[in-house]
Amino acid sequence: MVDGVTVEYRAANGEIRGAQARVVDFDRADANDWLAVNQFTVVENKQNRRSDIVLFLNGLPVAVIEVKNATDENATIWSAFHQGA
């Protein structure tokens, strides 16, 4: 993400060229798009996985947050992981 990603494009003359596309604007933080999604669900191989909060930066998921009840002394990261299923 820091150096960008290599992309190919077709120039006006039909030639295929390569360039670096920046996915995060580190020079102008306000030019980036942040999104926090509550109860984000991913389905893969007929399995549902629902995270409490997923943070996206310019459409890329950059953080997954599991929020648990602070009064539950038995809450663990593993119970949070399995709860999302």
Biopython code that builds the backbone (N, CA, C, O; Angstrom):
import numpy as np
from Bio.PDB.StructureBuilder import StructureBuilder

atoms = [
    (1, "MET", "N", (0.814, -1.198, 0.000)),
    (1, "MET", "CA", (0.000, 0.000, 0.000)),
    (1, "MET", "C", (0.857, 1.261, 0.000)),
    (1, "MET", "O", (0.451, 2.291, -0.537)),
    (2, "VAL", "N", (2.013, 1.181, 0.588)),
    (2, "VAL", "CA", (2.863, 2.365, 0.683)),
    (2, "VAL", "C", (3.412, 2.774, -0.680)),
    (2, "VAL", "O", (3.417, 3.958, -1.018)),
    (3, "ASP", "N", (3.869, 1.809, -1.459)),
    (3, "ASP", "CA", (4.469, 2.098, -2.760)),
    (3, "ASP", "C", (3.463, 2.096, -3.895)),
    (3, "ASP", "O", (3.825, 2.399, -5.032)),
    (4, "GLY", "N", (2.211, 1.762, -3.620)),
    (4, "GLY", "CA", (1.217, 1.642, -4.676)),
    (4, "GLY", "C", (1.237, 0.247, -5.269)),
    (4, "GLY", "O", (1.947, -0.633, -4.782)),
    (5, "VAL", "N", (0.464, 0.048, -6.313)),
    (5, "VAL", "CA", (0.401, -1.248, -6.988)),
    (5, "VAL", "C", (0.700, -1.049, -8.463)),
    (5, "VAL", "O", (0.365, -0.017, -9.044)),
    (6, "THR", "N", (1.329, -2.037, -9.056)),
    (6, "THR", "CA", (1.649, -1.971, -10.476)),
    (6, "THR", "C", (0.400, -2.285, -11.289)),
    (6, "THR", "O", (-0.268, -3.290, -11.046)),
    (7, "VAL", "N", (0.092, -1.440, -12.238)),
    (7, "VAL", "CA", (-1.053, -1.640, -13.119)),
    (7, "VAL", "C", (-0.593, -1.527, -14.570)),
    (7, "VAL", "O", (0.416, -0.891, -14.876)),
    (8, "GLU", "N", (-1.349, -2.153, -15.437)),
    (8, "GLU", "CA", (-1.097, -2.022, -16.870)),
    (8, "GLU", "C", (-2.263, -1.287, -17.499)),
    (8, "GLU", "O", (-3.410, -1.445, -17.081)),
    (9, "TYR", "N", (-1.960, -0.481, -18.512)),
    (9, "TYR", "CA", (-3.012, 0.227, -19.237)),
    (9, "TYR", "C", (-2.599, 0.342, -20.704)),
    (9, "TYR", "O", (-1.427, 0.222, -21.061)),
    (10, "ARG", "N", (-3.597, 0.574, -21.522)),
    (10, "ARG", "CA", (-3.347, 0.714, -22.950)),
    (10, "ARG", "C", (-3.278, 2.206, -23.283)),
    (10, "ARG", "O", (-4.226, 2.951, -23.032)),
    (11, "ALA", "N", (-2.158, 2.630, -23.844)),
    (11, "ALA", "CA", (-1.964, 4.032, -24.234)),
    (11, "ALA", "C", (-2.792, 4.340, -25.476)),
    (11, "ALA", "O", (-3.326, 3.434, -26.116)),
    (12, "ALA", "N", (-2.893, 5.606, -25.807)),
    (12, "ALA", "CA", (-3.690, 6.048, -26.959)),
    (12, "ALA", "C", (-3.213, 5.401, -28.268)),
    (12, "ALA", "O", (-4.001, 5.191, -29.190)),
    (13, "ASN", "N", (-1.920, 5.091, -28.334)),
    (13, "ASN", "CA", (-1.386, 4.458, -29.548)),
    (13, "ASN", "C", (-1.557, 2.938, -29.555)),
    (13, "ASN", "O", (-1.099, 2.270, -30.482)),
    (14, "GLY", "N", (-2.219, 2.380, -28.522)),
    (14, "GLY", "CA", (-2.473, 0.952, -28.447)),
    (14, "GLY", "C", (-1.411, 0.173, -27.687)),
    (14, "GLY", "O", (-1.592, -1.011, -27.404)),
    (15, "GLU", "N", (-0.318, 0.820, -27.360)),
    (15, "GLU", "CA", (0.770, 0.162, -26.639)),
    (15, "GLU", "C", (0.365, -0.068, -25.178)),
    (15, "GLU", "O", (-0.272, 0.787, -24.562)),
    (16, "ILE", "N", (0.740, -1.232, -24.630)),
    (16, "ILE", "CA", (0.463, -1.523, -23.222)),
    (16, "ILE", "C", (1.628, -1.009, -22.390)),
    (16, "ILE", "O", (2.789, -1.318, -22.658)),
    (17, "ARG", "N", (1.300, -0.230, -21.388)),
    (17, "ARG", "CA", (2.312, 0.371, -20.511)),
    (17, "ARG", "C", (2.026, 0.004, -19.068)),
    (17, "ARG", "O", (0.916, -0.405, -18.729)),
    (18, "GLY", "N", (3.027, 0.152, -18.226)),
    (18, "GLY", "CA", (2.884, -0.104, -16.800)),
    (18, "GLY", "C", (3.092, 1.167, -16.011)),
    (18, "GLY", "O", (3.812, 2.064, -16.449)),
    (19, "ALA", "N", (2.466, 1.250, -14.851)),
    (19, "ALA", "CA", (2.619, 2.403, -13.974)),
    (19, "ALA", "C", (2.298, 1.982, -12.546)),
    (19, "ALA", "O", (1.738, 0.911, -12.312)),
    (20, "GLN", "N", (2.658, 2.830, -11.608)),
    (20, "GLN", "CA", (2.312, 2.608, -10.204)),
    (20, "GLN", "C", (1.063, 3.426, -9.878)),
    (20, "GLN", "O", (1.042, 4.641, -10.074)),
    (21, "ALA", "N", (0.032, 2.761, -9.384)),
    (21, "ALA", "CA", (-1.190, 3.451, -8.952)),
    (21, "ALA", "C", (-1.164, 3.531, -7.431)),
    (21, "ALA", "O", (-1.016, 2.516, -6.750)),
    (22, "ARG", "N", (-1.308, 4.723, -6.914)),
    (22, "ARG", "CA", (-1.322, 4.911, -5.468)),
    (22, "ARG", "C", (-2.716, 4.604, -4.937)),
    (22, "ARG", "O", (-3.703, 5.153, -5.427)),
    (23, "VAL", "N", (-2.800, 3.737, -3.945)),
    (23, "VAL", "CA", (-4.102, 3.394, -3.368)),
    (23, "VAL", "C", (-4.397, 4.199, -2.111)),
    (23, "VAL", "O", (-5.541, 4.251, -1.659)),
    (24, "VAL", "N", (-3.368, 4.830, -1.543)),
    (24, "VAL", "CA", (-3.535, 5.684, -0.367)),
    (24, "VAL", "C", (-2.796, 6.983, -0.638)),
    (24, "VAL", "O", (-1.646, 6.969, -1.076)),
    (25, "ASP", "N", (-3.461, 8.111, -0.377)),
    (25, "ASP", "CA", (-2.820, 9.419, -0.543)),
    (25, "ASP", "C", (-2.213, 9.820, 0.798)),
    (25, "ASP", "O", (-2.913, 10.311, 1.683)),
    (26, "PHE", "N", (-0.903, 9.607, 0.941)),
    (26, "PHE", "CA", (-0.230, 9.943, 2.192)),
    (26, "PHE", "C", (0.074, 11.436, 2.299)),
    (26, "PHE", "O", (0.325, 11.936, 3.396)),
    (27, "ASP", "N", (0.054, 12.147, 1.181)),
    (27, "ASP", "CA", (0.341, 13.575, 1.191)),
    (27, "ASP", "C", (-0.870, 14.393, 1.612)),
    (27, "ASP", "O", (-0.732, 15.420, 2.276)),
    (28, "ARG", "N", (-2.065, 13.934, 1.223)),
    (28, "ARG", "CA", (-3.309, 14.644, 1.561)),
    (28, "ARG", "C", (-4.278, 13.648, 2.203)),
    (28, "ARG", "O", (-5.054, 12.992, 1.507)),
    (29, "ALA", "N", (-4.228, 13.540, 3.517)),
    (29, "ALA", "CA", (-5.048, 12.553, 4.230)),
    (29, "ALA", "C", (-6.537, 12.743, 3.969)),
    (29, "ALA", "O", (-7.296, 11.774, 3.961)),
    (30, "ASP", "N", (-6.958, 13.991, 3.756)),
    (30, "ASP", "CA", (-8.391, 14.249, 3.524)),
    (30, "ASP", "C", (-8.860, 13.759, 2.151)),
    (30, "ASP", "O", (-10.062, 13.737, 1.885)),
    (31, "ALA", "N", (-7.942, 13.373, 1.290)),
    (31, "ALA", "CA", (-8.308, 12.863, -0.030)),
    (31, "ALA", "C", (-8.663, 11.374, 0.016)),
    (31, "ALA", "O", (-9.179, 10.831, -0.962)),
    (32, "ASN", "N", (-8.392, 10.714, 1.138)),
    (32, "ASN", "CA", (-8.713, 9.294, 1.295)),
    (32, "ASN", "C", (-10.149, 9.132, 1.770)),
    (32, "ASN", "O", (-10.732, 10.042, 2.360)),
    (33, "ASP", "N", (-10.704, 7.960, 1.503)),
    (33, "ASP", "CA", (-12.078, 7.655, 1.887)),
    (33, "ASP", "C", (-12.067, 6.546, 2.936)),
    (33, "ASP", "O", (-11.647, 5.422, 2.658)),
    (34, "TRP", "N", (-12.532, 6.870, 4.144)),
    (34, "TRP", "CA", (-12.618, 5.898, 5.231)),
    (34, "TRP", "C", (-14.069, 5.473, 5.392)),
    (34, "TRP", "O", (-14.986, 6.278, 5.228)),
    (35, "LEU", "N", (-14.269, 4.193, 5.718)),
    (35, "LEU", "CA", (-15.615, 3.692, 5.951)),
    (35, "LEU", "C", (-15.548, 2.641, 7.048)),
    (35, "LEU", "O", (-14.723, 1.730, 6.989)),
    (36, "ALA", "N", (-16.421, 2.766, 8.052)),
    (36, "ALA", "CA", (-16.553, 1.757, 9.103)),
    (36, "ALA", "C", (-17.898, 1.076, 8.899)),
    (36, "ALA", "O", (-18.937, 1.734, 8.858)),
    (37, "VAL", "N", (-17.869, -0.258, 8.771)),
    (37, "VAL", "CA", (-19.087, -1.023, 8.521)),
    (37, "VAL", "C", (-19.374, -1.904, 9.726)),
    (37, "VAL", "O", (-18.517, -2.667, 10.172)),
    (38, "ASN", "N", (-20.597, -1.789, 10.249)),
    (38, "ASN", "CA", (-21.042, -2.581, 11.382)),
    (38, "ASN", "C", (-21.659, -3.886, 10.880)),
    (38, "ASN", "O", (-22.455, -3.878, 9.941)),
    (39, "GLN", "N", (-21.293, -5.003, 11.504)),
    (39, "GLN", "CA", (-21.829, -6.325, 11.159)),
    (39, "GLN", "C", (-21.571, -6.682, 9.696)),
    (39, "GLN", "O", (-22.488, -7.078, 8.976)),
    (40, "PHE", "N", (-20.324, -6.539, 9.266)),
    (40, "PHE", "CA", (-19.923, -6.852, 7.900)),
    (40, "PHE", "C", (-19.853, -8.371, 7.740)),
    (40, "PHE", "O", (-19.172, -9.047, 8.510)),
    (41, "THR", "N", (-20.557, -8.904, 6.742)),
    (41, "THR", "CA", (-20.629, -10.348, 6.544)),
    (41, "THR", "C", (-19.907, -10.764, 5.270)),
    (41, "THR", "O", (-20.076, -10.154, 4.213)),
    (42, "VAL", "N", (-19.099, -11.812, 5.390)),
    (42, "VAL", "CA", (-18.420, -12.410, 4.252)),
    (42, "VAL", "C", (-18.919, -13.843, 4.146)),
    (42, "VAL", "O", (-18.956, -14.571, 5.138)),
    (43, "VAL", "N", (-19.307, -14.248, 2.928)),
    (43, "VAL", "CA", (-19.757, -15.618, 2.686)),
    (43, "VAL", "C", (-18.755, -16.278, 1.747)),
    (43, "VAL", "O", (-18.490, -15.785, 0.651)),
    (44, "GLU", "N", (-18.205, -17.400, 2.196)),
    (44, "GLU", "CA", (-17.258, -18.152, 1.381)),
    (44, "GLU", "C", (-17.529, -19.636, 1.587)),
    (44, "GLU", "O", (-17.618, -20.104, 2.722)),
    (45, "ASN", "N", (-17.660, -20.367, 0.500)),
    (45, "ASN", "CA", (-17.941, -21.801, 0.573)),
    (45, "ASN", "C", (-19.139, -22.101, 1.476)),
    (45, "ASN", "O", (-19.108, -23.035, 2.277)),
    (46, "LYS", "N", (-20.178, -21.307, 1.335)),
    (46, "LYS", "CA", (-21.422, -21.453, 2.101)),
    (46, "LYS", "C", (-21.230, -21.252, 3.596)),
    (46, "LYS", "O", (-22.085, -21.654, 4.385)),
    (47, "GLN", "N", (-20.125, -20.639, 4.000)),
    (47, "GLN", "CA", (-19.853, -20.303, 5.396)),
    (47, "GLN", "C", (-19.995, -18.798, 5.571)),
    (47, "GLN", "O", (-19.416, -18.026, 4.807)),
    (48, "ASN", "N", (-20.761, -18.376, 6.571)),
    (48, "ASN", "CA", (-20.890, -16.958, 6.896)),
    (48, "ASN", "C", (-19.915, -16.596, 8.008)),
    (48, "ASN", "O", (-19.772, -17.326, 8.989)),
    (49, "ARG", "N", (-19.249, -15.459, 7.841)),
    (49, "ARG", "CA", (-18.392, -14.906, 8.890)),
    (49, "ARG", "C", (-18.785, -13.453, 9.046)),
    (49, "ARG", "O", (-18.682, -12.676, 8.096)),
    (50, "ARG", "N", (-19.240, -13.071, 10.249)),
    (50, "ARG", "CA", (-19.712, -11.703, 10.476)),
    (50, "ARG", "C", (-18.834, -11.033, 11.532)),
    (50, "ARG", "O", (-18.796, -11.466, 12.684)),
    (51, "SER", "N", (-18.143, -9.992, 11.137)),
    (51, "SER", "CA", (-17.309, -9.209, 12.055)),
    (51, "SER", "C", (-18.121, -8.050, 12.593)),
    (51, "SER", "O", (-19.004, -7.522, 11.918)),
    (52, "ASP", "N", (-17.806, -7.658, 13.828)),
    (52, "ASP", "CA", (-18.537, -6.537, 14.427)),
    (52, "ASP", "C", (-18.304, -5.254, 13.651)),
    (52, "ASP", "O", (-19.257, -4.565, 13.288)),
    (53, "ILE", "N", (-17.044, -4.926, 13.393)),
    (53, "ILE", "CA", (-16.705, -3.694, 12.657)),
    (53, "ILE", "C", (-15.544, -3.993, 11.713)),
    (53, "ILE", "O", (-14.558, -4.610, 12.115)),
    (54, "VAL", "N", (-15.658, -3.557, 10.463)),
    (54, "VAL", "CA", (-14.553, -3.633, 9.514)),
    (54, "VAL", "C", (-14.274, -2.210, 9.035)),
    (54, "VAL", "O", (-15.189, -1.496, 8.624)),
    (55, "LEU", "N", (-13.014, -1.806, 9.091)),
    (55, "LEU", "CA", (-12.608, -0.481, 8.620)),
    (55, "LEU", "C", (-12.018, -0.609, 7.223)),
    (55, "LEU", "O", (-11.138, -1.433, 6.975)),
    (56, "PHE", "N", (-12.517, 0.220, 6.320)),
    (56, "PHE", "CA", (-12.039, 0.243, 4.936)),
    (56, "PHE", "C", (-11.331, 1.562, 4.671)),
    (56, "PHE", "O", (-11.771, 2.614, 5.134)),
    (57, "LEU", "N", (-10.243, 1.505, 3.934)),
    (57, "LEU", "CA", (-9.518, 2.690, 3.480)),
    (57, "LEU", "C", (-9.494, 2.625, 1.964)),
    (57, "LEU", "O", (-8.858, 1.747, 1.381)),
    (58, "ASN", "N", (-10.186, 3.551, 1.332)),
    (58, "ASN", "CA", (-10.284, 3.590, -0.132)),
    (58, "ASN", "C", (-10.753, 2.248, -0.703)),
    (58, "ASN", "O", (-10.262, 1.797, -1.738)),
    (59, "GLY", "N", (-11.699, 1.626, -0.021)),
    (59, "GLY", "CA", (-12.290, 0.383, -0.478)),
    (59, "GLY", "C", (-11.541, -0.872, -0.079)),
    (59, "GLY", "O", (-12.010, -1.978, -0.348)),
    (60, "LEU", "N", (-10.385, -0.727, 0.560)),
    (60, "LEU", "CA", (-9.597, -1.882, 0.993)),
    (60, "LEU", "C", (-9.815, -2.132, 2.482)),
    (60, "LEU", "O", (-9.690, -1.200, 3.276)),
    (61, "PRO", "N", (-10.135, -3.359, 2.883)),
    (61, "PRO", "CA", (-10.288, -3.625, 4.319)),
    (61, "PRO", "C", (-8.925, -3.562, 5.004)),
    (61, "PRO", "O", (-7.989, -4.255, 4.604)),
    (62, "VAL", "N", (-8.818, -2.731, 6.032)),
    (62, "VAL", "CA", (-7.534, -2.570, 6.713)),
    (62, "VAL", "C", (-7.578, -2.980, 8.184)),
    (62, "VAL", "O", (-6.526, -3.133, 8.805)),
    (63, "ALA", "N", (-8.776, -3.161, 8.757)),
    (63, "ALA", "CA", (-8.863, -3.564, 10.165)),
    (63, "ALA", "C", (-10.189, -4.268, 10.421)),
    (63, "ALA", "O", (-11.225, -3.907, 9.863)),
    (64, "VAL", "N", (-10.129, -5.273, 11.270)),
    (64, "VAL", "CA", (-11.316, -5.986, 11.719)),
    (64, "VAL", "C", (-11.364, -5.854, 13.232)),
    (64, "VAL", "O", (-10.385, -6.149, 13.917)),
    (65, "ILE", "N", (-12.505, -5.408, 13.757)),
    (65, "ILE", "CA", (-12.648, -5.183, 15.193)),
    (65, "ILE", "C", (-13.789, -6.036, 15.715)),
    (65, "ILE", "O", (-14.899, -5.995, 15.183)),
    (66, "GLU", "N", (-13.517, -6.812, 16.759)),
    (66, "GLU", "CA", (-14.544, -7.584, 17.437)),
    (66, "GLU", "C", (-14.810, -6.901, 18.772)),
    (66, "GLU", "O", (-13.899, -6.751, 19.586)),
    (67, "VAL", "N", (-16.033, -6.493, 18.999)),
    (67, "VAL", "CA", (-16.423, -5.796, 20.223)),
    (67, "VAL", "C", (-17.169, -6.793, 21.104)),
    (67, "VAL", "O", (-18.157, -7.388, 20.673)),
    (68, "LYS", "N", (-16.707, -6.972, 22.314)),
    (68, "LYS", "CA", (-17.316, -7.935, 23.226)),
    (68, "LYS", "C", (-17.817, -7.241, 24.481)),
    (68, "LYS", "O", (-17.418, -6.119, 24.794)),
    (69, "ASN", "N", (-18.688, -7.922, 25.182)),
    (69, "ASN", "CA", (-19.251, -7.430, 26.426)),
    (69, "ASN", "C", (-18.152, -7.399, 27.485)),
    (69, "ASN", "O", (-17.591, -8.441, 27.823)),
    (70, "ALA", "N", (-17.845, -6.234, 28.003)),
    (70, "ALA", "CA", (-16.767, -6.080, 28.989)),
    (70, "ALA", "C", (-17.091, -6.763, 30.310)),
    (70, "ALA", "O", (-16.181, -7.054, 31.086)),
    (71, "THR", "N", (-18.363, -7.025, 30.585)),
    (71, "THR", "CA", (-18.735, -7.669, 31.849)),
    (71, "THR", "C", (-18.663, -9.187, 31.769)),
    (71, "THR", "O", (-18.823, -9.861, 32.787)),
    (72, "ASP", "N", (-18.423, -9.746, 30.572)),
    (72, "ASP", "CA", (-18.314, -11.196, 30.409)),
    (72, "ASP", "C", (-16.887, -11.625, 30.694)),
    (72, "ASP", "O", (-15.999, -11.432, 29.863)),
    (73, "GLU", "N", (-16.662, -12.208, 31.871)),
    (73, "GLU", "CA", (-15.315, -12.620, 32.264)),
    (73, "GLU", "C", (-14.785, -13.774, 31.422)),
    (73, "GLU", "O", (-13.580, -14.024, 31.407)),
    (74, "ASN", "N", (-15.667, -14.477, 30.725)),
    (74, "ASN", "CA", (-15.255, -15.625, 29.925)),
    (74, "ASN", "C", (-15.021, -15.279, 28.458)),
    (74, "ASN", "O", (-14.708, -16.163, 27.661)),
    (75, "ALA", "N", (-15.166, -14.021, 28.093)),
    (75, "ALA", "CA", (-14.986, -13.623, 26.694)),
    (75, "ALA", "C", (-13.511, -13.752, 26.312)),
    (75, "ALA", "O", (-12.625, -13.282, 27.025)),
    (76, "THR", "N", (-13.269, -14.401, 25.166)),
    (76, "THR", "CA", (-11.908, -14.541, 24.639)),
    (76, "THR", "C", (-11.930, -14.191, 23.163)),
    (76, "THR", "O", (-12.997, -14.061, 22.563)),
    (77, "ILE", "N", (-10.760, -14.042, 22.584)),
    (77, "ILE", "CA", (-10.681, -13.767, 21.154)),
    (77, "ILE", "C", (-11.251, -14.937, 20.368)),
    (77, "ILE", "O", (-11.847, -14.744, 19.308)),
    (78, "TRP", "N", (-11.072, -16.148, 20.879)),
    (78, "TRP", "CA", (-11.564, -17.324, 20.167)),
    (78, "TRP", "C", (-13.082, -17.411, 20.224)),
    (78, "TRP", "O", (-13.717, -17.810, 19.248)),
    (79, "SER", "N", (-13.670, -17.042, 21.359)),
    (79, "SER", "CA", (-15.137, -17.047, 21.409)),
    (79, "SER", "C", (-15.690, -15.961, 20.505)),
    (79, "SER", "O", (-16.757, -16.137, 19.917)),
    (80, "ALA", "N", (-14.993, -14.846, 20.381)),
    (80, "ALA", "CA", (-15.426, -13.786, 19.467)),
    (80, "ALA", "C", (-15.348, -14.259, 18.027)),
    (80, "ALA", "O", (-16.246, -13.994, 17.228)),
    (81, "PHE", "N", (-14.275, -14.958, 17.700)),
    (81, "PHE", "CA", (-14.091, -15.476, 16.343)),
    (81, "PHE", "C", (-15.195, -16.468, 15.983)),
    (81, "PHE", "O", (-15.765, -16.406, 14.894)),
    (82, "HIS", "N", (-15.488, -17.373, 16.897)),
    (82, "HIS", "CA", (-16.507, -18.382, 16.621)),
    (82, "HIS", "C", (-17.917, -17.816, 16.650)),
    (82, "HIS", "O", (-18.816, -18.362, 16.010)),
    (83, "GLN", "N", (-18.122, -16.727, 17.385)),
    (83, "GLN", "CA", (-19.429, -16.082, 17.421)),
    (83, "GLN", "C", (-19.773, -15.487, 16.061)),
    (83, "GLN", "O", (-20.944, -15.427, 15.685)),
    (84, "GLY", "N", (-18.755, -15.048, 15.321)),
    (84, "GLY", "CA", (-18.979, -14.440, 14.006)),
    (84, "GLY", "C", (-19.400, -15.429, 12.935)),
    (84, "GLY", "O", (-19.770, -15.034, 11.830)),
    (85, "ALA", "N", (-19.345, -16.715, 13.260)),
    (85, "ALA", "CA", (-19.707, -17.722, 12.263)),
    (85, "ALA", "C", (-21.209, -17.888, 12.153)),
    (85, "ALA", "O", (-21.684, -18.699, 11.358)),
]
sb = StructureBuilder()
sb.init_structure("model")
sb.init_model(0)
sb.init_chain("A")
sb.init_seg("    ")
for serial, (resi, resn, name, xyz) in enumerate(atoms, 1):
    if name == "N":
        sb.init_residue(resn, " ", resi, " ")
    sb.init_atom(name, np.array(xyz, "f"), 0.0, 1.0, " ", f" {name:<3s}", serial, name[0])
structure = sb.get_structure()
